[in-house]
Every structure is written in C-alpha cells, then in structure tokens.
Amino acid sequence: MTAANLPALIPLAYLVTALLIQLAGAWRRSLAPTLAVTGASAGAVLALAGLVRVAASGPLSYELGGWPPPVGIEFVLDGLSAFMVAVVTVVGLVALVHGGRTTATEIPGRVVPFLSASMIFLTGLTGMVLTGDLFNLYVFLEISSLAAYALLAVGSRQAPLSTFRYLTMGTAGASFYLFGLAFLYLEAGTLNMADLGRILSLVESHAPVIMGLTFMGVGMALKMALFPLHGWLPDAYTDASSAGTSLVAPLGTKVAAYVLLRLFFYVLEPEYARGLPLLTAVGYLGIAGVVWGSVMAILQPELKRMLAYSSVSQVGYIAAGIGLASPLGFIAAVLHILNHAFMKACLFLVAGSLRLRRGHSHIPRFDRSLRRAMPWSMAAFALAALSMIGIPPTAGFFSKWYLALAALEQANWVLLAALVASSLLNAVYFFRVLERMYLVPAPEGVGTAPAAIEPGEVPASMLVPTLVLAGGLLVLGLGNAWLVTHLIRPMLPAGL
C-alpha cells in the first residue's frame, strides 16, 4: 500500500466490511459486532494517516481505473476532505463501539443487517467527502441516504413512519441536487470539480449556472436539515434506536454542510460565490435556525427530541459561517462541524445509556438518583452540555467565538444577536436537564431503576467511548489554536 492509494482505501474498508458482516453473520451472528468495530477502526486509522500525510506533504489524488480526470473519476484528499473524513471515521468508530450493547438490547435479531447498513452508511459518507466528481458525489449521497433510512427505520413503533417522511424529503433533496447537476453539465460539459471550477469562470451565460447552484443548494439544505427544511429530523432522530441515532445524527448533516463548503468555495471562485443571493440566503436561514431550534428544544420533554431540535440550531451555526463567506466564517463553520460532531455524539450516547439502564430518556422523570447510579455518564453529559452552551475552555466556545468575530468583522448584528440569544436558550434547556440530574431528589421509595432495568453505571464498552468524546471536547477546546493554525487555516481556499 502506498500513500497515493489512501483516498480509495478509506471507503473501500467500510464496503468490504459490510460484505464480510453479512457473510460471517449468516454463519455466526456474534462475529458481526467484532467485524464492524475492526472495519471502522481500519477506516479511522487510514483516515488519520491521510490527514497526517496531507498536512505534511500536500494533497493526494487517486484515479479510479487508471482513467485520468476529467474523463475518469478521481478521489482527492486535500486539507478539507482529509479533515472531514477523519471526523466521520473517528466519530463513527466511537458510535459503533458504544452501540454494540444497545443494538443487542433494543433491536435483537436485527444486529447483523443493522451493522452492515452502518458500514454502507459510512462508505457513502466517506465517498461523498473524498470524491472529486459531482455526479459521483450524488451516487455516494444516495448510498449513504438509503443506509440512513434503514438505520433510522429500526426503533420504536413510530420509527418506520418517521423514516418514511425523511425518505420523502431526502428523495426530494437528492432530486434537486441531480437537477442542478444537469444545469451545470449542460453549461460546462464536465462534472469534475477542479475542471468545472475553471470552466464556470469563463461561461458567458450565468443564468443556467445560478439555477443549477440553486437546485443543488436546496437539495443539500434538505439533507443538512437547514431551517425551514428540517421537518424530517426531530421525529427521525427521536423514534430511531439509540445506536441508529448516535451514528446518523452527528455525521449525516455535517457531510451535507461539507458539500456546501466544497461547492461554494472550491468548485466556485469565492469572489463569484459572494455575489450569489443563494449564499446570503443560506446564511440568514442559518441565523433563523439557530434561534428556532433553540426555542423548540426548550419545549421538549424527551431528551432525544430535545437534542434533535438542538441539532437544527447547531446546523444553523455552520450555515451562518458559510453564508458570511469570509476566512473567519469559514474557520467557524469547519471548526463547528468538528466540535458539534463530538458534542452531539456524546450527548446521544448518554441518551442511549439512559435508555439501557432506566428504560427511558424522559426528562421529567430524571432525578439525582441518576448522578449516584451513573456518575461518569452524567459527568460526560454535563461536559458536553457546557460545550453546547459555549462555556470555555470546552470546544463549543471556540467555534462560537470565531463565528462572533466573523459577525463583528462584517458588522452583522443580526447574527451576533442570534448567537447571544441562542447561547442563553441553550443554557435554559441544558441546565433544566442538569438540574434534574444533580439536584432534584428522587421520590420517596424510588432510589433505583425499575426492577426490569439493570441498575448502576453502563458497561465499559459503552462508558469508555462516551468518556473519550467528553474528554475530546476539552482537548479540542484547549488545542483549538493549534487546530486552526495547522489544519484549518492552510485549507482556506484561494481568494476567500
């Protein structure tokens, strides 16, 4: 294996594992979780090796079948894609390790197809990030979407209906993206990203280009649950199994945001993108989502549903950073993709742990017996909640800080006000949960979980991944200056 093969080996690791899980699972089901973790570990190691290689020596390109672009399809590891694929693979690995116990409890008998679908989901996401061709990106988008529908449809009795709504809106989003591709292809005659970027700057008629970009932008806005196109997300995340939500929620919307970053600032020239009304619309819809998602989260009595609406708000931060179309806005968006993936994964892992130990995640039923029974899980939740609010030195503070600096730089007082309001609203709904976990006494005669539910802290296979993510929030916060200086600033597109 040479470094030049890394871009193709990362998605291939997940695809091969998906096939092996089905084959081995038909013989012995107990092999499926081990194979899933092994394959996810291989993907994460390859992705981290690619990130180190790109940071040290520059981008890598792999030509599929030996056909050079723009005729052939290429996979590209540059600064942005290497960073993003590392986020996807690491968080995916942690979620799969934690999900081993919850899948056996919540969806017994369906563990093998669930884990195989998880590998296909990660194949699609890593393929979307690594491909250098816009049509190939659509293919991987469909692969990841179909796998996500399967993962989210397994859960409560309402999960199939919630997922069907997601499928309907997701299909519309993919169709919009494909329509947009048609407009760009008719105008430029290529779908290779690098080639397309050179040609679009020379076209005389901009109307078809703008129409194509608008369709593609709307399609990705649906996929990333950008307000007001977020309607599929709360029910889908709430009704799915704990393992399904923990894998899909931290990653799916972030990769869609990555596509917007790639499209607006790498395929297009940043100066051209700044003049697009679409980019301004993305920014202001993000601002609206920041406030709307936070308000709706306050109203939710169910922890997973509260976290789902919180995701709508957090996606808004990323969209607002993209809409600013400035170096600081870009840094804020990329940094928040990383931070939110860690924060939301940690929070959903704790929600899954609560469902395993207590049989529910209904906030009004929380009390301080949780702190006594599950001290480490509750501490991880508290740390992730503080990061979501934006308390230093946790990771969440610094992406909000860069976004605030970007808003001040452009005198965007609407965004600055939304940031302050959202942070206060975040404090309201997270401190409500923390208050019940740490301060509200248990009712008389109720100090333990129901008899049918196992008391005490979760097993190490669930606790360690949760603590890794929680500790990672402190490491990312304390090391944010290094991240920005050595990884994010070097990936800034020329002309931004």
C-alpha positions as CSV (number, residue, x, y, z in Angstrom):
1,M,0.0,0.0,0.0
2,T,1.3,3.5,-0.9
3,A,0.1,6.8,0.3
4,A,-1.4,7.5,-3.2
5,N,-3.9,4.7,-2.6
6,L,-5.3,6.2,0.7
7,P,-8.2,8.1,-0.9
8,A,-9.7,4.9,-2.3
9,L,-8.8,2.6,0.6
10,I,-10.9,4.5,3.2
11,P,-14.4,3.9,1.7
12,L,-13.2,0.5,0.5
13,A,-12.5,-0.6,4.1
14,Y,-16.1,0.1,5.0
15,L,-17.6,-1.5,1.9
16,V,-15.6,-4.7,2.3
17,T,-16.6,-4.9,6.0
18,A,-20.3,-4.5,5.1
19,L,-20.0,-7.6,2.9
20,L,-18.0,-9.6,5.4
21,I,-20.5,-8.8,8.1
22,Q,-23.3,-10.3,6.0
23,L,-21.3,-13.4,5.1
24,A,-20.0,-14.0,8.6
25,G,-23.3,-13.1,10.3
26,A,-25.0,-15.8,8.3
27,W,-22.6,-18.3,9.9
28,R,-22.2,-16.9,13.4
29,R,-24.0,-13.7,14.4
30,S,-21.6,-13.0,17.3
31,L,-18.9,-12.1,14.8
32,A,-20.8,-9.1,13.4
33,P,-20.0,-6.6,16.1
34,T,-16.3,-7.5,16.1
35,L,-16.1,-7.2,12.4
36,A,-17.9,-3.8,12.5
37,V,-15.5,-2.4,15.0
38,T,-12.5,-3.8,13.2
39,G,-13.6,-2.3,9.9
40,A,-14.4,1.0,11.5
41,S,-11.0,1.0,13.2
42,A,-9.3,0.3,9.9
43,G,-11.1,3.2,8.2
44,A,-10.3,5.6,11.1
45,V,-6.6,4.6,11.0
46,L,-6.4,5.1,7.2
47,A,-8.2,8.5,7.5
48,L,-5.9,9.8,10.3
49,A,-2.9,8.6,8.3
50,G,-4.3,10.5,5.3
51,L,-4.7,13.6,7.4
52,V,-1.1,13.5,8.7
53,R,0.1,12.9,5.1
54,V,-1.8,15.8,3.6
55,A,-0.8,18.1,6.5
56,A,2.9,17.2,5.9
57,S,3.1,16.9,2.1
58,G,0.0,18.3,0.4
59,P,-3.0,16.8,-1.4
60,L,-3.3,13.2,-2.7
61,S,-5.3,12.1,-5.8
62,Y,-6.3,8.6,-6.8
63,E,-7.6,7.9,-10.4
64,L,-10.1,5.1,-10.5
65,G,-9.3,2.5,-13.1
66,G,-6.3,4.5,-14.3
67,W,-8.5,7.0,-16.2
68,P,-7.2,10.5,-15.6
69,P,-9.8,13.3,-14.8
70,P,-11.8,14.9,-16.2
71,V,-12.7,11.8,-18.2
72,G,-12.2,9.4,-15.2
73,I,-13.3,9.7,-11.6
74,E,-10.8,10.8,-9.0
75,F,-10.7,10.6,-5.2
76,V,-9.0,13.6,-3.6
77,L,-7.5,14.0,-0.1
78,D,-6.9,17.7,0.3
79,G,-6.9,19.7,3.5
80,L,-10.7,20.0,3.8
81,S,-11.6,16.4,2.7
82,A,-8.8,14.9,4.9
83,F,-10.1,16.8,7.9
84,M,-13.7,15.9,7.3
85,V,-13.1,12.2,6.6
86,A,-11.1,12.0,9.8
87,V,-14.1,13.4,11.7
88,V,-16.5,11.0,10.1
89,T,-14.4,7.9,10.7
90,V,-13.4,8.7,14.3
91,V,-16.9,9.6,15.5
92,G,-18.3,6.7,13.5
93,L,-15.9,4.3,15.3
94,V,-16.8,5.6,18.7
95,A,-20.6,5.4,18.0
96,L,-20.3,1.8,16.8
97,V,-18.3,0.7,19.9
98,H,-20.9,2.2,22.1
99,G,-23.8,0.7,20.1
100,G,-22.7,-2.9,20.5
101,R,-24.7,-3.3,23.7
102,T,-27.7,-1.1,22.8
103,T,-28.3,-2.9,19.5
104,A,-28.4,-6.3,21.2
105,T,-30.9,-4.8,23.7
106,E,-33.1,-2.6,21.5
107,I,-33.1,-4.5,18.2
108,P,-32.3,-8.1,18.9
109,G,-32.4,-10.3,15.8
110,R,-31.5,-7.4,13.5
111,V,-28.0,-6.7,14.7
112,V,-26.3,-8.2,11.6
113,P,-28.2,-6.2,8.9
114,F,-28.0,-3.1,11.2
115,L,-24.2,-3.2,11.4
116,S,-23.9,-4.0,7.7
117,A,-26.1,-0.9,6.9
118,S,-23.9,1.1,9.3
119,M,-20.8,0.2,7.2
120,I,-22.6,1.1,4.0
121,F,-23.7,4.4,5.6
122,L,-20.0,5.2,6.4
123,T,-19.0,4.1,2.9
124,G,-21.4,6.7,1.4
125,L,-20.3,9.5,3.7
126,T,-16.6,8.9,3.2
127,G,-17.2,8.6,-0.6
128,M,-19.1,11.9,-0.6
129,V,-16.2,13.6,1.1
130,L,-13.4,12.1,-1.0
131,T,-14.8,12.2,-4.5
132,G,-13.6,14.8,-6.9
133,D,-16.6,14.4,-9.2
134,L,-20.1,16.0,-8.6
135,F,-22.0,13.1,-10.1
136,N,-20.0,10.5,-8.2
137,L,-20.9,12.6,-5.1
138,Y,-24.6,12.1,-6.0
139,V,-24.1,8.3,-6.2
140,F,-22.5,8.2,-2.7
141,L,-25.2,10.6,-1.4
142,E,-27.8,8.0,-2.4
143,I,-25.8,5.2,-0.9
144,S,-25.5,6.9,2.4
145,S,-29.1,8.0,2.3
146,L,-30.5,4.6,1.7
147,A,-28.4,3.2,4.5
148,A,-29.5,6.0,6.8
149,Y,-33.2,5.2,6.1
150,A,-32.6,1.6,7.1
151,L,-30.7,2.6,10.3
152,L,-33.4,5.1,11.4
153,A,-36.4,2.9,10.5
154,V,-35.4,0.4,13.2
155,G,-36.5,1.6,16.6
156,S,-39.9,2.4,18.2
157,R,-43.2,1.6,16.5
158,Q,-43.3,5.2,15.1
159,A,-39.8,4.8,13.5
160,P,-40.9,3.5,10.1
161,L,-43.4,6.4,9.6
162,S,-40.8,9.0,10.8
163,T,-38.3,7.5,8.4
164,F,-40.7,7.5,5.6
165,R,-41.1,11.2,6.0
166,Y,-37.3,11.5,6.0
167,L,-37.2,9.3,2.9
168,T,-39.7,11.5,1.1
169,M,-37.9,14.8,1.9
170,G,-34.5,13.1,1.3
171,T,-35.5,11.9,-2.1
172,A,-36.7,15.4,-3.0
173,G,-33.3,16.8,-1.8
174,A,-31.4,14.3,-3.9
175,S,-33.6,15.1,-6.9
176,F,-32.9,18.8,-6.5
177,Y,-29.2,18.1,-6.4
178,L,-29.4,16.0,-9.6
179,F,-31.4,18.7,-11.4
180,G,-28.8,21.2,-10.5
181,L,-26.1,18.9,-11.9
182,A,-27.9,18.7,-15.2
183,F,-27.8,22.5,-15.5
184,L,-24.1,22.7,-14.7
185,Y,-23.2,19.9,-17.1
186,L,-25.2,21.4,-20.0
187,E,-23.3,24.7,-19.4
188,A,-19.8,23.4,-18.7
189,G,-19.7,19.9,-20.2
190,T,-17.9,18.4,-17.2
191,L,-18.7,17.4,-13.6
192,N,-15.1,17.0,-12.4
193,M,-14.9,19.6,-9.6
194,A,-11.5,21.1,-10.5
195,D,-12.3,21.2,-14.2
196,L,-15.8,22.7,-13.5
197,G,-14.3,25.4,-11.4
198,R,-12.0,26.5,-14.3
199,I,-14.8,26.4,-16.9
200,L,-17.5,28.2,-14.9
201,S,-15.4,31.3,-14.6
202,L,-15.4,31.5,-18.4
203,V,-19.0,30.9,-19.2
204,E,-20.9,33.8,-20.7
205,S,-24.5,33.0,-19.5
206,H,-24.7,32.8,-15.8
207,A,-28.4,32.2,-15.5
208,P,-28.2,28.3,-16.0
209,V,-25.3,28.2,-13.6
210,I,-27.2,30.1,-10.9
211,M,-30.2,27.9,-11.5
212,G,-28.1,24.8,-11.1
213,L,-26.4,26.0,-8.0
214,T,-29.8,26.9,-6.5
215,F,-31.2,23.4,-7.1
216,M,-28.1,21.9,-5.6
217,G,-28.1,24.3,-2.6
218,V,-31.7,23.5,-1.8
219,G,-31.0,19.7,-2.1
220,M,-28.1,20.0,0.4
221,A,-30.1,22.3,2.7
222,L,-32.7,19.5,2.9
223,K,-30.1,16.9,3.7
224,M,-28.4,19.1,6.4
225,A,-31.8,20.0,7.9
226,L,-31.4,23.7,7.4
227,F,-34.3,25.7,8.7
228,P,-37.1,25.6,7.5
229,L,-36.3,22.3,5.7
230,H,-35.7,20.5,8.9
231,G,-39.1,18.9,9.4
232,W,-37.9,15.4,8.9
233,L,-35.2,15.5,11.6
234,P,-36.9,15.6,15.1
235,D,-39.1,12.6,14.6
236,A,-36.5,10.6,12.7
237,Y,-33.9,11.0,15.4
238,T,-36.3,10.6,18.3
239,D,-38.0,7.4,17.1
240,A,-34.9,5.5,15.9
241,S,-32.9,3.1,18.0
242,S,-30.2,4.6,20.2
243,A,-27.4,3.2,18.1
244,G,-29.0,4.4,14.9
245,T,-29.4,8.0,16.2
246,S,-25.9,8.0,17.7
247,L,-24.4,7.2,14.3
248,V,-26.5,9.2,11.9
249,A,-27.1,12.4,14.0
250,P,-23.5,13.5,14.5
251,L,-22.5,12.8,10.9
252,G,-25.2,13.0,8.3
253,T,-26.0,16.7,8.4
254,K,-22.3,17.6,8.7
255,V,-21.3,15.9,5.4
256,A,-24.1,17.8,3.7
257,A,-22.7,21.0,5.1
258,Y,-19.3,19.9,3.8
259,V,-20.8,19.7,0.3
260,L,-21.9,23.3,0.5
261,L,-18.4,24.4,1.6
262,R,-16.9,22.4,-1.2
263,L,-19.3,23.7,-3.8
264,F,-19.2,27.4,-2.8
265,F,-15.6,27.9,-2.0
266,Y,-13.6,25.3,-4.0
267,V,-15.7,24.5,-7.1
268,L,-16.7,28.2,-7.5
269,E,-14.3,31.0,-7.0
270,P,-15.0,32.6,-3.6
271,E,-15.4,36.0,-5.2
272,Y,-18.1,34.7,-7.5
273,A,-19.8,32.8,-4.7
274,R,-20.0,36.0,-2.6
275,G,-22.2,37.6,-5.2
276,L,-24.8,34.8,-5.2
277,P,-28.1,35.5,-3.4
278,L,-28.2,31.8,-2.6
279,L,-25.1,32.1,-0.3
280,T,-26.7,35.1,1.5
281,A,-30.0,33.0,1.9
282,V,-28.0,30.1,3.4
283,G,-26.5,32.5,6.0
284,Y,-29.8,34.1,7.1
285,L,-31.7,30.8,7.1
286,G,-28.9,29.5,9.4
287,I,-29.4,32.5,11.7
288,A,-33.2,31.8,11.8
289,G,-32.4,28.1,12.5
290,V,-30.1,29.0,15.4
291,V,-33.0,30.7,17.3
292,W,-35.8,28.4,16.2
293,G,-34.1,25.2,17.0
294,S,-33.1,26.5,20.5
295,V,-36.7,27.7,21.2
296,M,-38.2,24.4,20.2
297,A,-35.6,22.4,22.2
298,I,-36.8,24.2,25.4
299,L,-40.3,22.8,24.8
300,Q,-39.4,19.1,24.6
301,P,-39.9,16.8,27.5
302,E,-38.0,13.9,25.8
303,L,-34.2,14.1,25.8
304,K,-33.6,12.7,22.4
305,R,-36.2,15.0,20.9
306,M,-34.6,18.0,22.7
307,L,-31.2,17.0,21.3
308,A,-32.8,16.7,17.8
309,Y,-34.1,20.2,17.9
310,S,-30.8,21.3,19.3
311,S,-29.2,19.9,16.1
312,V,-31.3,22.2,14.0
313,S,-29.9,25.1,15.9
314,Q,-26.3,23.8,15.7
315,V,-26.6,23.3,11.9
316,G,-27.6,26.9,11.8
317,Y,-24.2,28.0,13.2
318,I,-22.5,26.1,10.4
319,A,-24.8,27.6,7.8
320,A,-24.3,31.1,9.2
321,G,-20.5,30.7,8.9
322,I,-20.8,29.5,5.3
323,G,-23.1,32.5,4.5
324,L,-20.5,35.0,5.8
325,A,-18.1,33.9,3.0
326,S,-15.1,35.1,4.9
327,P,-12.0,33.5,6.3
328,L,-13.3,33.7,9.9
329,G,-16.7,32.5,8.8
330,F,-15.1,29.5,7.1
331,I,-12.9,28.7,10.1
332,A,-16.0,28.9,12.4
333,A,-18.0,26.6,10.1
334,V,-15.3,23.9,9.8
335,L,-14.4,24.1,13.5
336,H,-18.1,23.7,14.5
337,I,-18.5,20.7,12.2
338,L,-15.8,19.0,14.3
339,N,-17.0,20.3,17.6
340,H,-20.7,19.5,17.1
341,A,-19.9,16.0,15.8
342,F,-18.2,15.3,19.1
343,M,-20.7,17.1,21.3
344,K,-23.8,15.6,19.8
345,A,-22.4,12.1,19.6
346,C,-21.5,12.3,23.3
347,L,-25.0,13.5,24.2
348,F,-26.8,10.9,22.2
349,L,-24.5,8.2,23.6
350,V,-25.6,9.2,27.1
351,A,-29.2,9.2,26.0
352,G,-28.7,5.6,24.7
353,S,-27.1,4.7,28.0
354,L,-30.1,6.1,29.9
355,R,-32.5,4.1,27.8
356,L,-30.5,0.9,28.5
357,R,-30.3,1.5,32.3
358,R,-33.6,3.3,33.0
359,G,-35.7,2.2,30.1
360,H,-36.5,5.8,29.1
361,S,-35.0,9.3,28.4
362,H,-38.0,11.3,29.6
363,I,-36.7,14.5,31.2
364,P,-39.5,15.0,33.8
365,R,-38.6,11.5,35.3
366,F,-35.0,12.4,35.8
367,D,-33.7,12.9,39.4
368,R,-30.4,12.9,41.3
369,S,-30.5,9.1,41.6
370,L,-29.0,9.2,38.1
371,R,-26.0,11.0,39.4
372,R,-25.5,8.4,42.1
373,A,-26.1,5.4,39.8
374,M,-24.3,6.7,36.7
375,P,-21.8,9.3,37.9
376,W,-19.4,9.1,34.9
377,S,-22.1,9.1,32.3
378,M,-23.8,12.1,33.9
379,A,-20.4,13.9,34.1
380,A,-19.9,13.3,30.4
381,F,-23.3,14.7,29.7
382,A,-22.6,17.8,31.8
383,L,-19.4,18.4,30.0
384,A,-21.0,18.1,26.6
385,A,-23.9,20.3,27.7
386,L,-21.4,23.0,28.8
387,S,-19.7,22.8,25.4
388,M,-23.0,23.1,23.6
389,I,-23.8,26.2,25.7
390,G,-20.3,27.6,24.8
391,I,-18.6,27.7,28.2
392,P,-14.8,27.9,27.9
393,P,-12.5,26.1,27.7
394,T,-14.7,23.5,26.1
395,A,-14.7,23.1,22.3
396,G,-18.1,24.6,21.7
397,F,-17.0,28.0,22.9
398,F,-14.3,28.5,20.3
399,S,-16.3,27.8,17.2
400,K,-18.9,30.3,18.5
401,W,-16.1,32.7,19.3
402,Y,-14.8,32.6,15.7
403,L,-18.4,33.0,14.4
404,A,-18.8,36.0,16.7
405,L,-15.6,37.5,15.4
406,A,-16.7,36.9,11.8
407,A,-20.0,38.6,12.5
408,L,-18.3,41.6,14.1
409,E,-15.9,41.8,11.1
410,Q,-18.9,42.3,8.8
411,A,-21.0,44.2,11.3
412,N,-23.6,41.5,11.1
413,W,-25.5,42.5,14.2
414,V,-28.4,40.1,13.5
415,L,-26.1,37.1,13.6
416,L,-24.4,38.4,16.7
417,A,-27.7,38.9,18.5
418,A,-28.8,35.4,17.4
419,L,-25.5,33.9,18.9
420,V,-26.1,35.6,22.2
421,A,-29.8,34.6,22.3
422,S,-29.1,31.0,21.3
423,S,-26.4,30.6,23.9
424,L,-28.8,31.8,26.6
425,L,-31.5,29.5,25.3
426,N,-29.0,26.6,25.2
427,A,-28.3,27.3,28.9
428,V,-32.0,27.2,29.7
429,Y,-32.7,23.8,28.2
430,F,-29.5,22.1,29.2
431,F,-29.4,23.4,32.8
432,R,-33.0,22.2,33.1
433,V,-31.8,18.7,32.4
434,L,-28.7,19.1,34.6
435,E,-30.8,20.4,37.5
436,R,-32.9,17.3,37.5
437,M,-29.9,15.0,37.2
438,Y,-28.0,16.6,40.0
439,L,-30.4,18.5,42.3
440,V,-33.9,17.1,42.2
441,P,-34.4,14.4,44.9
442,A,-35.8,11.0,44.0
443,P,-39.4,10.4,45.0
444,E,-39.9,8.5,48.3
445,G,-39.2,4.9,47.9
446,V,-37.7,5.4,44.5
447,G,-33.9,5.4,44.5
448,T,-33.1,2.8,41.9
449,A,-34.2,1.9,38.4
450,P,-37.3,-0.3,37.9
451,A,-36.8,-4.0,38.6
452,A,-36.7,-4.9,34.9
453,I,-33.9,-2.5,34.2
454,E,-30.2,-3.1,35.3
455,P,-29.1,-0.5,37.9
456,G,-25.7,1.2,38.0
457,E,-23.2,2.5,35.5
458,V,-23.2,1.2,32.0
459,P,-20.5,-1.3,30.9
460,A,-17.0,-0.2,30.0
461,S,-17.8,-0.9,26.3
462,M,-20.3,2.0,26.5
463,L,-18.7,4.2,29.1
464,V,-15.3,4.4,27.6
465,P,-16.5,5.7,24.2
466,T,-18.7,8.3,26.0
467,L,-15.7,9.5,28.1
468,V,-13.5,9.6,25.1
469,L,-15.8,12.0,23.4
470,A,-16.3,14.1,26.6
471,G,-12.6,14.3,27.2
472,G,-12.1,15.1,23.5
473,L,-14.2,18.2,24.0
474,L,-11.7,19.5,26.5
475,V,-8.7,18.5,24.3
476,L,-10.3,20.2,21.2
477,G,-11.0,23.3,23.3
478,L,-7.6,23.6,24.7
479,G,-6.0,22.7,21.4
480,N,-8.2,24.9,19.2
481,A,-5.4,27.4,18.4
482,W,-3.2,24.5,17.1
483,L,-6.2,23.1,15.1
484,V,-6.9,26.5,13.5
485,T,-3.3,27.3,12.8
486,H,-2.1,24.0,11.4
487,L,-5.2,22.3,9.9
488,I,-7.9,24.8,9.2
489,R,-6.1,28.0,8.0
490,P,-4.0,26.0,5.5
491,M,-7.2,24.7,3.9
492,L,-8.6,28.1,3.3
493,P,-9.5,28.4,-0.5
494,A,-7.5,30.8,-2.6
495,G,-9.4,34.1,-2.9
496,L,-11.5,33.8,0.2
